[in-house]
Amino acid sequence: MHRVFMPLALTLVLATSACAGPDSAEQSALAGGAVGAGVGVVGTAVTGGCIWCGAAIGGAVGATGGLIYDQVRRGDY
């Protein structure tokens, strides 16, 4: 487990370290993705499904929803 966790944690830290000063679309996508992943995890845990699949699908749907929300709010959509 330690051999998998450390490279994964390092990758996540390096990937998010470049996110300094995101614009509103990026913030909406990140927030939507985080909320979607959380909802996906809870939903699949309650129903007995694949938790990783629920997190991935929920994150993708949440990020897309966040981008659409930002476009509608700014009047670009």
PDB file of N, CA, C, O and CB in Angstrom:
ATOM      1  N   MET A   1       0.827  -1.188   0.000  1.00  0.00           N
ATOM      2  CA  MET A   1       0.000   0.000   0.000  1.00  0.00           C
ATOM      3  C   MET A   1       0.872   1.252   0.000  1.00  0.00           C
ATOM      4  O   MET A   1       0.560   2.222  -0.690  1.00  0.00           O
ATOM      5  CB  MET A   1      -0.941  -0.002   1.207  1.00  0.00           C
ATOM      6  N   HIS A   2       1.958   1.238   0.765  1.00  0.00           N
ATOM      7  CA  HIS A   2       2.856   2.393   0.853  1.00  0.00           C
ATOM      8  C   HIS A   2       3.514   2.685  -0.490  1.00  0.00           C
ATOM      9  O   HIS A   2       3.759   3.848  -0.810  1.00  0.00           O
ATOM     10  CB  HIS A   2       3.927   2.155   1.918  1.00  0.00           C
ATOM     11  N   ARG A   3       3.805   1.661  -1.278  1.00  0.00           N
ATOM     12  CA  ARG A   3       4.434   1.848  -2.582  1.00  0.00           C
ATOM     13  C   ARG A   3       3.490   2.522  -3.574  1.00  0.00           C
ATOM     14  O   ARG A   3       3.946   3.189  -4.502  1.00  0.00           O
ATOM     15  CB  ARG A   3       4.898   0.509  -3.136  1.00  0.00           C
ATOM     16  N   VAL A   4       2.220   2.361  -3.396  1.00  0.00           N
ATOM     17  CA  VAL A   4       1.239   2.992  -4.282  1.00  0.00           C
ATOM     18  C   VAL A   4       0.862   4.376  -3.766  1.00  0.00           C
ATOM     19  O   VAL A   4       0.684   5.299  -4.561  1.00  0.00           O
ATOM     20  CB  VAL A   4      -0.019   2.112  -4.411  1.00  0.00           C
ATOM     21  N   PHE A   5       0.741   4.533  -2.480  1.00  0.00           N
ATOM     22  CA  PHE A   5       0.247   5.782  -1.901  1.00  0.00           C
ATOM     23  C   PHE A   5       1.212   6.937  -2.081  1.00  0.00           C
ATOM     24  O   PHE A   5       0.787   8.032  -2.448  1.00  0.00           O
ATOM     25  CB  PHE A   5      -0.035   5.593  -0.440  1.00  0.00           C
ATOM     26  N   MET A   6       2.483   6.732  -1.837  1.00  0.00           N
ATOM     27  CA  MET A   6       3.451   7.831  -1.903  1.00  0.00           C
ATOM     28  C   MET A   6       3.589   8.432  -3.306  1.00  0.00           C
ATOM     29  O   MET A   6       3.558   9.656  -3.429  1.00  0.00           O
ATOM     30  CB  MET A   6       4.803   7.344  -1.432  1.00  0.00           C
ATOM     31  N   PRO A   7       3.740   7.630  -4.372  1.00  0.00           N
ATOM     32  CA  PRO A   7       3.790   8.241  -5.707  1.00  0.00           C
ATOM     33  C   PRO A   7       2.480   8.934  -6.085  1.00  0.00           C
ATOM     34  O   PRO A   7       2.497   9.967  -6.754  1.00  0.00           O
ATOM     35  CB  PRO A   7       4.123   7.184  -6.747  1.00  0.00           C
ATOM     36  N   LEU A   8       1.360   8.377  -5.665  1.00  0.00           N
ATOM     37  CA  LEU A   8       0.071   8.997  -5.947  1.00  0.00           C
ATOM     38  C   LEU A   8      -0.054  10.334  -5.221  1.00  0.00           C
ATOM     39  O   LEU A   8      -0.504  11.319  -5.806  1.00  0.00           O
ATOM     40  CB  LEU A   8      -1.075   8.059  -5.541  1.00  0.00           C
ATOM     41  N   ALA A   9       0.336  10.370  -3.968  1.00  0.00           N
ATOM     42  CA  ALA A   9       0.272  11.616  -3.206  1.00  0.00           C
ATOM     43  C   ALA A   9       1.210  12.663  -3.796  1.00  0.00           C
ATOM     44  O   ALA A   9       0.849  13.837  -3.885  1.00  0.00           O
ATOM     45  CB  ALA A   9       0.621  11.364  -1.735  1.00  0.00           C
ATOM     46  N   LEU A  10       2.391  12.257  -4.193  1.00  0.00           N
ATOM     47  CA  LEU A  10       3.344  13.187  -4.796  1.00  0.00           C
ATOM     48  C   LEU A  10       2.820  13.733  -6.119  1.00  0.00           C
ATOM     49  O   LEU A  10       2.974  14.920  -6.406  1.00  0.00           O
ATOM     50  CB  LEU A  10       4.694  12.502  -5.009  1.00  0.00           C
ATOM     51  N   THR A  11       2.208  12.884  -6.918  1.00  0.00           N
ATOM     52  CA  THR A  11       1.625  13.317  -8.183  1.00  0.00           C
ATOM     53  C   THR A  11       0.514  14.317  -7.959  1.00  0.00           C
ATOM     54  O   THR A  11       0.439  15.323  -8.665  1.00  0.00           O
ATOM     55  CB  THR A  11       1.099  12.126  -8.962  1.00  0.00           C
ATOM     56  N   LEU A  12      -0.349  14.064  -6.991  1.00  0.00           N
ATOM     57  CA  LEU A  12      -1.446  14.991  -6.707  1.00  0.00           C
ATOM     58  C   LEU A  12      -0.934  16.337  -6.205  1.00  0.00           C
ATOM     59  O   LEU A  12      -1.466  17.382  -6.580  1.00  0.00           O
ATOM     60  CB  LEU A  12      -2.393  14.384  -5.680  1.00  0.00           C
ATOM     61  N   VAL A  13       0.078  16.318  -5.371  1.00  0.00           N
ATOM     62  CA  VAL A  13       0.650  17.571  -4.859  1.00  0.00           C
ATOM     63  C   VAL A  13       1.271  18.369  -5.998  1.00  0.00           C
ATOM     64  O   VAL A  13       1.063  19.579  -6.086  1.00  0.00           O
ATOM     65  CB  VAL A  13       1.709  17.286  -3.766  1.00  0.00           C
ATOM     66  N   LEU A  14       2.022  17.716  -6.864  1.00  0.00           N
ATOM     67  CA  LEU A  14       2.643  18.420  -7.988  1.00  0.00           C
ATOM     68  C   LEU A  14       1.616  18.922  -8.986  1.00  0.00           C
ATOM     69  O   LEU A  14       1.787  19.999  -9.557  1.00  0.00           O
ATOM     70  CB  LEU A  14       3.631  17.513  -8.691  1.00  0.00           C
ATOM     71  N   ALA A  15       0.556  18.164  -9.203  1.00  0.00           N
ATOM     72  CA  ALA A  15      -0.471  18.572 -10.165  1.00  0.00           C
ATOM     73  C   ALA A  15      -1.248  19.778  -9.677  1.00  0.00           C
ATOM     74  O   ALA A  15      -1.638  20.630 -10.476  1.00  0.00           O
ATOM     75  CB  ALA A  15      -1.425  17.423 -10.439  1.00  0.00           C
ATOM     76  N   THR A  16      -1.477  19.861  -8.385  1.00  0.00           N
ATOM     77  CA  THR A  16      -2.260  20.986  -7.867  1.00  0.00           C
ATOM     78  C   THR A  16      -1.393  22.178  -7.493  1.00  0.00           C
ATOM     79  O   THR A  16      -1.926  23.244  -7.185  1.00  0.00           O
ATOM     80  CB  THR A  16      -3.059  20.547  -6.663  1.00  0.00           C
ATOM     81  N   SER A  17      -0.080  22.031  -7.509  1.00  0.00           N
ATOM     82  CA  SER A  17       0.775  23.157  -7.136  1.00  0.00           C
ATOM     83  C   SER A  17       0.788  24.250  -8.194  1.00  0.00           C
ATOM     84  O   SER A  17       1.159  25.385  -7.894  1.00  0.00           O
ATOM     85  CB  SER A  17       2.187  22.677  -6.888  1.00  0.00           C
ATOM     86  N   ALA A  18       0.394  23.942  -9.415  1.00  0.00           N
ATOM     87  CA  ALA A  18       0.374  24.930 -10.492  1.00  0.00           C
ATOM     88  C   ALA A  18      -0.953  25.679 -10.561  1.00  0.00           C
ATOM     89  O   ALA A  18      -1.175  26.430 -11.511  1.00  0.00           O
ATOM     90  CB  ALA A  18       0.649  24.255 -11.821  1.00  0.00           C
ATOM     91  N   CYS A  19      -1.817  25.504  -9.612  1.00  0.00           N
ATOM     92  CA  CYS A  19      -3.142  26.116  -9.639  1.00  0.00           C
ATOM     93  C   CYS A  19      -3.176  27.432  -8.863  1.00  0.00           C
ATOM     94  O   CYS A  19      -4.100  27.661  -8.083  1.00  0.00           O
ATOM     95  CB  CYS A  19      -4.175  25.154  -9.071  1.00  0.00           C
ATOM     96  N   ALA A  20      -2.196  28.284  -9.063  1.00  0.00           N
ATOM     97  CA  ALA A  20      -2.161  29.568  -8.376  1.00  0.00           C
ATOM     98  C   ALA A  20      -2.941  30.598  -9.182  1.00  0.00           C
ATOM     99  O   ALA A  20      -2.662  30.809 -10.362  1.00  0.00           O
ATOM    100  CB  ALA A  20      -0.704  30.036  -8.156  1.00  0.00           C
ATOM    101  N   GLY A  21      -3.903  31.230  -8.558  1.00  0.00           N
ATOM    102  CA  GLY A  21      -4.669  32.284  -9.204  1.00  0.00           C
ATOM    103  C   GLY A  21      -5.600  31.816 -10.305  1.00  0.00           C
ATOM    104  O   GLY A  21      -5.574  32.390 -11.393  1.00  0.00           O
ATOM    105  N   PRO A  22      -6.427  30.794 -10.075  1.00  0.00           N
ATOM    106  CA  PRO A  22      -7.330  30.345 -11.136  1.00  0.00           C
ATOM    107  C   PRO A  22      -8.431  31.381 -11.397  1.00  0.00           C
ATOM    108  O   PRO A  22      -8.835  32.121 -10.500  1.00  0.00           O
ATOM    109  CB  PRO A  22      -7.955  28.987 -10.764  1.00  0.00           C
ATOM    110  N   ASP A  23      -8.905  31.412 -12.646  1.00  0.00           N
ATOM    111  CA  ASP A  23     -10.004  32.322 -12.964  1.00  0.00           C
ATOM    112  C   ASP A  23     -11.326  31.697 -12.517  1.00  0.00           C
ATOM    113  O   ASP A  23     -11.344  30.609 -11.941  1.00  0.00           O
ATOM    114  CB  ASP A  23     -10.034  32.646 -14.486  1.00  0.00           C
ATOM    115  N   SER A  24     -12.425  32.391 -12.787  1.00  0.00           N
ATOM    116  CA  SER A  24     -13.715  31.933 -12.271  1.00  0.00           C
ATOM    117  C   SER A  24     -14.143  30.610 -12.885  1.00  0.00           C
ATOM    118  O   SER A  24     -14.765  29.795 -12.204  1.00  0.00           O
ATOM    119  CB  SER A  24     -14.778  32.979 -12.526  1.00  0.00           C
ATOM    120  N   ALA A  25     -13.824  30.375 -14.158  1.00  0.00           N
ATOM    121  CA  ALA A  25     -14.199  29.105 -14.786  1.00  0.00           C
ATOM    122  C   ALA A  25     -13.445  27.943 -14.153  1.00  0.00           C
ATOM    123  O   ALA A  25     -14.021  26.883 -13.907  1.00  0.00           O
ATOM    124  CB  ALA A  25     -13.924  29.150 -16.297  1.00  0.00           C
ATOM    125  N   GLU A  26     -12.164  28.143 -13.890  1.00  0.00           N
ATOM    126  CA  GLU A  26     -11.378  27.088 -13.252  1.00  0.00           C
ATOM    127  C   GLU A  26     -11.846  26.835 -11.827  1.00  0.00           C
ATOM    128  O   GLU A  26     -11.915  25.687 -11.390  1.00  0.00           O
ATOM    129  CB  GLU A  26      -9.896  27.451 -13.256  1.00  0.00           C
ATOM    130  N   GLN A  27     -12.163  27.887 -11.109  1.00  0.00           N
ATOM    131  CA  GLN A  27     -12.668  27.719  -9.750  1.00  0.00           C
ATOM    132  C   GLN A  27     -13.991  26.964  -9.747  1.00  0.00           C
ATOM    133  O   GLN A  27     -14.206  26.091  -8.907  1.00  0.00           O
ATOM    134  CB  GLN A  27     -12.836  29.078  -9.072  1.00  0.00           C
ATOM    135  N   SER A  28     -14.876  27.295 -10.679  1.00  0.00           N
ATOM    136  CA  SER A  28     -16.160  26.606 -10.750  1.00  0.00           C
ATOM    137  C   SER A  28     -15.982  25.142 -11.101  1.00  0.00           C
ATOM    138  O   SER A  28     -16.661  24.280 -10.544  1.00  0.00           O
ATOM    139  CB  SER A  28     -17.065  27.276 -11.767  1.00  0.00           C
ATOM    140  N   ALA A  29     -15.066  24.855 -12.030  1.00  0.00           N
ATOM    141  CA  ALA A  29     -14.820  23.461 -12.406  1.00  0.00           C
ATOM    142  C   ALA A  29     -14.229  22.672 -11.249  1.00  0.00           C
ATOM    143  O   ALA A  29     -14.632  21.535 -11.004  1.00  0.00           O
ATOM    144  CB  ALA A  29     -13.887  23.392 -13.612  1.00  0.00           C
ATOM    145  N   LEU A  30     -13.268  23.268 -10.531  1.00  0.00           N
ATOM    146  CA  LEU A  30     -12.667  22.572  -9.395  1.00  0.00           C
ATOM    147  C   LEU A  30     -13.681  22.333  -8.278  1.00  0.00           C
ATOM    148  O   LEU A  30     -13.742  21.245  -7.706  1.00  0.00           O
ATOM    149  CB  LEU A  30     -11.481  23.369  -8.857  1.00  0.00           C
ATOM    150  N   ALA A  31     -14.467  23.348  -7.977  1.00  0.00           N
ATOM    151  CA  ALA A  31     -15.472  23.191  -6.919  1.00  0.00           C
ATOM    152  C   ALA A  31     -16.520  22.160  -7.324  1.00  0.00           C
ATOM    153  O   ALA A  31     -16.896  21.302  -6.525  1.00  0.00           O
ATOM    154  CB  ALA A  31     -16.148  24.543  -6.606  1.00  0.00           C
ATOM    155  N   GLY A  32     -16.984  22.246  -8.555  1.00  0.00           N
ATOM    156  CA  GLY A  32     -17.971  21.273  -9.032  1.00  0.00           C
ATOM    157  C   GLY A  32     -17.420  19.864  -9.050  1.00  0.00           C
ATOM    158  O   GLY A  32     -18.120  18.914  -8.699  1.00  0.00           O
ATOM    159  N   GLY A  33     -16.162  19.722  -9.459  1.00  0.00           N
ATOM    160  CA  GLY A  33     -15.542  18.399  -9.468  1.00  0.00           C
ATOM    161  C   GLY A  33     -15.386  17.816  -8.081  1.00  0.00           C
ATOM    162  O   GLY A  33     -15.592  16.620  -7.875  1.00  0.00           O
ATOM    163  N   ALA A  34     -15.019  18.662  -7.127  1.00  0.00           N
ATOM    164  CA  ALA A  34     -14.858  18.190  -5.747  1.00  0.00           C
ATOM    165  C   ALA A  34     -16.196  17.766  -5.147  1.00  0.00           C
ATOM    166  O   ALA A  34     -16.303  16.717  -4.512  1.00  0.00           O
ATOM    167  CB  ALA A  34     -14.219  19.283  -4.880  1.00  0.00           C
ATOM    168  N   VAL A  35     -17.205  18.596  -5.359  1.00  0.00           N
ATOM    169  CA  VAL A  35     -18.535  18.257  -4.832  1.00  0.00           C
ATOM    170  C   VAL A  35     -19.078  17.011  -5.528  1.00  0.00           C
ATOM    171  O   VAL A  35     -19.646  16.129  -4.883  1.00  0.00           O
ATOM    172  CB  VAL A  35     -19.517  19.445  -5.015  1.00  0.00           C
ATOM    173  N   GLY A  36     -18.901  16.943  -6.847  1.00  0.00           N
ATOM    174  CA  GLY A  36     -19.378  15.778  -7.594  1.00  0.00           C
ATOM    175  C   GLY A  36     -18.691  14.498  -7.174  1.00  0.00           C
ATOM    176  O   GLY A  36     -19.335  13.455  -7.059  1.00  0.00           O
ATOM    177  N   ALA A  37     -17.388  14.565  -6.942  1.00  0.00           N
ATOM    178  CA  ALA A  37     -16.667  13.374  -6.486  1.00  0.00           C
ATOM    179  C   ALA A  37     -17.149  12.933  -5.113  1.00  0.00           C
ATOM    180  O   ALA A  37     -17.314  11.741  -4.854  1.00  0.00           O
ATOM    181  CB  ALA A  37     -15.161  13.641  -6.449  1.00  0.00           C
ATOM    182  N   GLY A  38     -17.373  13.908  -4.234  1.00  0.00           N
ATOM    183  CA  GLY A  38     -17.896  13.568  -2.905  1.00  0.00           C
ATOM    184  C   GLY A  38     -19.267  12.928  -2.959  1.00  0.00           C
ATOM    185  O   GLY A  38     -19.526  11.936  -2.278  1.00  0.00           O
ATOM    186  N   VAL A  39     -20.139  13.493  -3.766  1.00  0.00           N
ATOM    187  CA  VAL A  39     -21.485  12.927  -3.916  1.00  0.00           C
ATOM    188  C   VAL A  39     -21.405  11.537  -4.554  1.00  0.00           C
ATOM    189  O   VAL A  39     -22.142  10.627  -4.173  1.00  0.00           O
ATOM    190  CB  VAL A  39     -22.382  13.864  -4.774  1.00  0.00           C
ATOM    191  N   GLY A  40     -20.503  11.383  -5.527  1.00  0.00           N
ATOM    192  CA  GLY A  40     -20.341  10.074  -6.158  1.00  0.00           C
ATOM    193  C   GLY A  40     -19.855   9.019  -5.195  1.00  0.00           C
ATOM    194  O   GLY A  40     -20.314   7.878  -5.240  1.00  0.00           O
ATOM    195  N   VAL A  41     -18.934   9.383  -4.324  1.00  0.00           N
ATOM    196  CA  VAL A  41     -18.428   8.435  -3.325  1.00  0.00           C
ATOM    197  C   VAL A  41     -19.527   8.039  -2.350  1.00  0.00           C
ATOM    198  O   VAL A  41     -19.713   6.858  -2.060  1.00  0.00           O
ATOM    199  CB  VAL A  41     -17.239   9.037  -2.563  1.00  0.00           C
ATOM    200  N   VAL A  42     -20.245   9.023  -1.850  1.00  0.00           N
ATOM    201  CA  VAL A  42     -21.315   8.731  -0.892  1.00  0.00           C
ATOM    202  C   VAL A  42     -22.411   7.890  -1.550  1.00  0.00           C
ATOM    203  O   VAL A  42     -22.902   6.923  -0.968  1.00  0.00           O
ATOM    204  CB  VAL A  42     -21.911  10.043  -0.328  1.00  0.00           C
ATOM    205  N   GLY A  43     -22.784   8.273  -2.770  1.00  0.00           N
ATOM    206  CA  GLY A  43     -23.843   7.529  -3.461  1.00  0.00           C
ATOM    207  C   GLY A  43     -23.481   6.086  -3.727  1.00  0.00           C
ATOM    208  O   GLY A  43     -24.304   5.191  -3.530  1.00  0.00           O
ATOM    209  N   THR A  44     -22.256   5.848  -4.173  1.00  0.00           N
ATOM    210  CA  THR A  44     -21.871   4.462  -4.441  1.00  0.00           C
ATOM    211  C   THR A  44     -21.602   3.681  -3.161  1.00  0.00           C
ATOM    212  O   THR A  44     -21.787   2.465  -3.134  1.00  0.00           O
ATOM    213  CB  THR A  44     -20.641   4.425  -5.327  1.00  0.00           C
ATOM    214  N   ALA A  45     -21.170   4.358  -2.103  1.00  0.00           N
ATOM    215  CA  ALA A  45     -20.974   3.660  -0.837  1.00  0.00           C
ATOM    216  C   ALA A  45     -22.313   3.215  -0.257  1.00  0.00           C
ATOM    217  O   ALA A  45     -22.419   2.126   0.308  1.00  0.00           O
ATOM    218  CB  ALA A  45     -20.232   4.559   0.164  1.00  0.00           C
ATOM    219  N   VAL A  46     -23.329   4.056  -0.397  1.00  0.00           N
ATOM    220  CA  VAL A  46     -24.655   3.716   0.126  1.00  0.00           C
ATOM    221  C   VAL A  46     -25.286   2.580  -0.679  1.00  0.00           C
ATOM    222  O   VAL A  46     -25.924   1.692  -0.115  1.00  0.00           O
ATOM    223  CB  VAL A  46     -25.573   4.950   0.106  1.00  0.00           C
ATOM    224  N   THR A  47     -25.103   2.615  -2.005  1.00  0.00           N
ATOM    225  CA  THR A  47     -25.728   1.606  -2.850  1.00  0.00           C
ATOM    226  C   THR A  47     -24.879   0.352  -3.021  1.00  0.00           C
ATOM    227  O   THR A  47     -25.346  -0.630  -3.597  1.00  0.00           O
ATOM    228  CB  THR A  47     -26.026   2.192  -4.193  1.00  0.00           C
ATOM    229  N   GLY A  48     -23.635   0.367  -2.531  1.00  0.00           N
ATOM    230  CA  GLY A  48     -22.791  -0.815  -2.621  1.00  0.00           C
ATOM    231  C   GLY A  48     -22.063  -0.943  -3.939  1.00  0.00           C
ATOM    232  O   GLY A  48     -21.671  -2.046  -4.321  1.00  0.00           O
ATOM    233  N   GLY A  49     -21.873   0.160  -4.644  1.00  0.00           N
ATOM    234  CA  GLY A  49     -21.193   0.125  -5.933  1.00  0.00           C
ATOM    235  C   GLY A  49     -19.699   0.350  -5.799  1.00  0.00           C
ATOM    236  O   GLY A  49     -19.142   0.322  -4.701  1.00  0.00           O
ATOM    237  N   CYS A  50     -19.067   0.572  -6.935  1.00  0.00           N
ATOM    238  CA  CYS A  50     -17.625   0.826  -7.016  1.00  0.00           C
ATOM    239  C   CYS A  50     -17.357   2.270  -6.590  1.00  0.00           C
ATOM    240  O   CYS A  50     -17.766   3.205  -7.279  1.00  0.00           O
ATOM    241  CB  CYS A  50     -17.081   0.559  -8.466  1.00  0.00           C
ATOM    242  N   ILE A  51     -16.687   2.451  -5.481  1.00  0.00           N
ATOM    243  CA  ILE A  51     -16.459   3.786  -4.931  1.00  0.00           C
ATOM    244  C   ILE A  51     -15.558   4.604  -5.847  1.00  0.00           C
ATOM    245  O   ILE A  51     -15.813   5.790  -6.055  1.00  0.00           O
ATOM    246  CB  ILE A  51     -15.843   3.692  -3.530  1.00  0.00           C
ATOM    247  N   TRP A  52     -14.503   3.995  -6.401  1.00  0.00           N
ATOM    248  CA  TRP A  52     -13.612   4.728  -7.316  1.00  0.00           C
ATOM    249  C   TRP A  52     -14.365   5.166  -8.562  1.00  0.00           C
ATOM    250  O   TRP A  52     -14.158   6.270  -9.065  1.00  0.00           O
ATOM    251  CB  TRP A  52     -12.400   3.859  -7.710  1.00  0.00           C
ATOM    252  N   CYS A  53     -15.242   4.292  -9.059  1.00  0.00           N
ATOM    253  CA  CYS A  53     -16.030   4.645 -10.255  1.00  0.00           C
ATOM    254  C   CYS A  53     -16.980   5.789  -9.940  1.00  0.00           C
ATOM    255  O   CYS A  53     -17.133   6.707 -10.746  1.00  0.00           O
ATOM    256  CB  CYS A  53     -16.826   3.418 -10.774  1.00  0.00           C
ATOM    257  N   GLY A  54     -17.611   5.746  -8.794  1.00  0.00           N
ATOM    258  CA  GLY A  54     -18.513   6.817  -8.391  1.00  0.00           C
ATOM    259  C   GLY A  54     -17.797   8.139  -8.242  1.00  0.00           C
ATOM    260  O   GLY A  54     -18.333   9.183  -8.613  1.00  0.00           O
ATOM    261  N   ALA A  55     -16.579   8.106  -7.699  1.00  0.00           N
ATOM    262  CA  ALA A  55     -15.800   9.334  -7.548  1.00  0.00           C
ATOM    263  C   ALA A  55     -15.396   9.897  -8.903  1.00  0.00           C
ATOM    264  O   ALA A  55     -15.470  11.106  -9.121  1.00  0.00           O
ATOM    265  CB  ALA A  55     -14.558   9.076  -6.697  1.00  0.00           C
ATOM    266  N   ALA A  56     -14.972   9.030  -9.812  1.00  0.00           N
ATOM    267  CA  ALA A  56     -14.542   9.489 -11.141  1.00  0.00           C
ATOM    268  C   ALA A  56     -15.710  10.048 -11.939  1.00  0.00           C
ATOM    269  O   ALA A  56     -15.600  11.118 -12.538  1.00  0.00           O
ATOM    270  CB  ALA A  56     -13.888   8.343 -11.917  1.00  0.00           C
ATOM    271  N   ILE A  57     -16.810   9.341 -11.949  1.00  0.00           N
ATOM    272  CA  ILE A  57     -17.983   9.808 -12.702  1.00  0.00           C
ATOM    273  C   ILE A  57     -18.557  11.060 -12.058  1.00  0.00           C
ATOM    274  O   ILE A  57     -18.883  12.021 -12.756  1.00  0.00           O
ATOM    275  CB  ILE A  57     -19.063   8.704 -12.778  1.00  0.00           C
ATOM    276  N   GLY A  58     -18.685  11.061 -10.745  1.00  0.00           N
ATOM    277  CA  GLY A  58     -19.204  12.239 -10.051  1.00  0.00           C
ATOM    278  C   GLY A  58     -18.320  13.453 -10.238  1.00  0.00           C
ATOM    279  O   GLY A  58     -18.820  14.565 -10.404  1.00  0.00           O
ATOM    280  N   GLY A  59     -17.004  13.254 -10.214  1.00  0.00           N
ATOM    281  CA  GLY A  59     -16.078  14.360 -10.435  1.00  0.00           C
ATOM    282  C   GLY A  59     -16.187  14.927 -11.835  1.00  0.00           C
ATOM    283  O   GLY A  59     -16.167  16.144 -12.017  1.00  0.00           O
ATOM    284  N   ALA A  60     -16.303  14.056 -12.825  1.00  0.00           N
ATOM    285  CA  ALA A  60     -16.432  14.521 -14.214  1.00  0.00           C
ATOM    286  C   ALA A  60     -17.736  15.271 -14.427  1.00  0.00           C
ATOM    287  O   ALA A  60     -17.755  16.322 -15.068  1.00  0.00           O
ATOM    288  CB  ALA A  60     -16.349  13.340 -15.185  1.00  0.00           C
ATOM    289  N   VAL A  61     -18.815  14.740 -13.896  1.00  0.00           N
ATOM    290  CA  VAL A  61     -20.112  15.408 -14.036  1.00  0.00           C
ATOM    291  C   VAL A  61     -20.117  16.728 -13.267  1.00  0.00           C
ATOM    292  O   VAL A  61     -20.651  17.725 -13.752  1.00  0.00           O
ATOM    293  CB  VAL A  61     -21.253  14.493 -13.536  1.00  0.00           C
ATOM    294  N   GLY A  62     -19.537  16.738 -12.094  1.00  0.00           N
ATOM    295  CA  GLY A  62     -19.477  17.961 -11.298  1.00  0.00           C
ATOM    296  C   GLY A  62     -18.631  19.043 -11.948  1.00  0.00           C
ATOM    297  O   GLY A  62     -19.009  20.215 -11.932  1.00  0.00           O
ATOM    298  N   ALA A  63     -17.488  18.670 -12.523  1.00  0.00           N
ATOM    299  CA  ALA A  63     -16.634  19.649 -13.201  1.00  0.00           C
ATOM    300  C   ALA A  63     -17.334  20.225 -14.423  1.00  0.00           C
ATOM    301  O   ALA A  63     -17.261  21.428 -14.674  1.00  0.00           O
ATOM    302  CB  ALA A  63     -15.302  19.009 -13.611  1.00  0.00           C
ATOM    303  N   THR A  64     -18.004  19.379 -15.173  1.00  0.00           N
ATOM    304  CA  THR A  64     -18.757  19.859 -16.334  1.00  0.00           C
ATOM    305  C   THR A  64     -19.880  20.776 -15.898  1.00  0.00           C
ATOM    306  O   THR A  64     -20.102  21.823 -16.508  1.00  0.00           O
ATOM    307  CB  THR A  64     -19.320  18.685 -17.141  1.00  0.00           C
ATOM    308  N   GLY A  65     -20.584  20.398 -14.857  1.00  0.00           N
ATOM    309  CA  GLY A  65     -21.646  21.251 -14.326  1.00  0.00           C
ATOM    310  C   GLY A  65     -21.121  22.582 -13.828  1.00  0.00           C
ATOM    311  O   GLY A  65     -21.769  23.612 -14.013  1.00  0.00           O
ATOM    312  N   GLY A  66     -19.953  22.577 -13.197  1.00  0.00           N
ATOM    313  CA  GLY A  66     -19.346  23.817 -12.728  1.00  0.00           C
ATOM    314  C   GLY A  66     -18.993  24.746 -13.868  1.00  0.00           C
ATOM    315  O   GLY A  66     -19.195  25.956 -13.770  1.00  0.00           O
ATOM    316  N   LEU A  67     -18.461  24.187 -14.962  1.00  0.00           N
ATOM    317  CA  LEU A  67     -18.145  25.009 -16.131  1.00  0.00           C
ATOM    318  C   LEU A  67     -19.400  25.585 -16.779  1.00  0.00           C
ATOM    319  O   LEU A  67     -19.423  26.751 -17.171  1.00  0.00           O
ATOM    320  CB  LEU A  67     -17.368  24.191 -17.152  1.00  0.00           C
ATOM    321  N   ILE A  68     -20.430  24.772 -16.888  1.00  0.00           N
ATOM    322  CA  ILE A  68     -21.688  25.256 -17.473  1.00  0.00           C
ATOM    323  C   ILE A  68     -22.299  26.335 -16.589  1.00  0.00           C
ATOM    324  O   ILE A  68     -22.790  27.346 -17.091  1.00  0.00           O
ATOM    325  CB  ILE A  68     -22.690  24.091 -17.665  1.00  0.00           C
ATOM    326  N   TYR A  69     -22.270  26.127 -15.286  1.00  0.00           N
ATOM    327  CA  TYR A  69     -22.790  27.133 -14.363  1.00  0.00           C
ATOM    328  C   TYR A  69     -22.044  28.458 -14.529  1.00  0.00           C
ATOM    329  O   TYR A  69     -22.665  29.520 -14.541  1.00  0.00           O
ATOM    330  CB  TYR A  69     -22.678  26.637 -12.910  1.00  0.00           C
ATOM    331  N   ASP A  70     -20.723  28.401 -14.657  1.00  0.00           N
ATOM    332  CA  ASP A  70     -19.945  29.627 -14.810  1.00  0.00           C
ATOM    333  C   ASP A  70     -20.282  30.330 -16.120  1.00  0.00           C
ATOM    334  O   ASP A  70     -20.379  31.557 -16.150  1.00  0.00           O
ATOM    335  CB  ASP A  70     -18.447  29.319 -14.749  1.00  0.00           C
ATOM    336  N   GLN A  71     -20.461  29.584 -17.192  1.00  0.00           N
ATOM    337  CA  GLN A  71     -20.800  30.181 -18.479  1.00  0.00           C
ATOM    338  C   GLN A  71     -22.183  30.837 -18.440  1.00  0.00           C
ATOM    339  O   GLN A  71     -22.370  31.925 -18.983  1.00  0.00           O
ATOM    340  CB  GLN A  71     -20.751  29.121 -19.582  1.00  0.00           C
ATOM    341  N   VAL A  72     -23.134  30.184 -17.807  1.00  0.00           N
ATOM    342  CA  VAL A  72     -24.490  30.751 -17.709  1.00  0.00           C
ATOM    343  C   VAL A  72     -24.477  31.996 -16.828  1.00  0.00           C
ATOM    344  O   VAL A  72     -25.134  32.990 -17.140  1.00  0.00           O
ATOM    345  CB  VAL A  72     -25.486  29.704 -17.141  1.00  0.00           C
ATOM    346  N   ARG A  73     -23.737  31.941 -15.741  1.00  0.00           N
ATOM    347  CA  ARG A  73     -23.662  33.097 -14.841  1.00  0.00           C
ATOM    348  C   ARG A  73     -23.038  34.313 -15.524  1.00  0.00           C
ATOM    349  O   ARG A  73     -23.464  35.445 -15.293  1.00  0.00           O
ATOM    350  CB  ARG A  73     -22.859  32.738 -13.593  1.00  0.00           C
ATOM    351  N   ARG A  74     -22.027  34.079 -16.366  1.00  0.00           N
ATOM    352  CA  ARG A  74     -21.387  35.184 -17.077  1.00  0.00           C
ATOM    353  C   ARG A  74     -22.147  35.592 -18.331  1.00  0.00           C
ATOM    354  O   ARG A  74     -21.834  36.628 -18.918  1.00  0.00           O
ATOM    355  CB  ARG A  74     -19.974  34.809 -17.444  1.00  0.00           C
ATOM    356  N   GLY A  75     -23.130  34.817 -18.759  1.00  0.00           N
ATOM    357  CA  GLY A  75     -23.907  35.124 -19.946  1.00  0.00           C
ATOM    358  C   GLY A  75     -23.267  34.666 -21.241  1.00  0.00           C
ATOM    359  O   GLY A  75     -23.640  35.142 -22.313  1.00  0.00           O
ATOM    360  N   ASP A  76     -22.294  33.739 -21.164  1.00  0.00           N
ATOM    361  CA  ASP A  76     -21.616  33.249 -22.363  1.00  0.00           C
ATOM    362  C   ASP A  76     -22.306  32.028 -22.970  1.00  0.00           C
ATOM    363  O   ASP A  76     -21.895  31.548 -24.027  1.00  0.00           O
ATOM    364  CB  ASP A  76     -20.177  32.908 -22.037  1.00  0.00           C
ATOM    365  N   TYR A  77     -23.330  31.531 -22.324  1.00  0.00           N
ATOM    366  CA  TYR A  77     -23.927  30.276 -22.781  1.00  0.00           C
ATOM    367  C   TYR A  77     -25.348  30.496 -23.172  1.00  0.00           C
ATOM    368  O   TYR A  77     -26.027  29.556 -23.586  1.00  0.00           O
ATOM    369  CB  TYR A  77     -23.842  29.200 -21.714  1.00  0.00           C
TER     370      TYR A  77
END
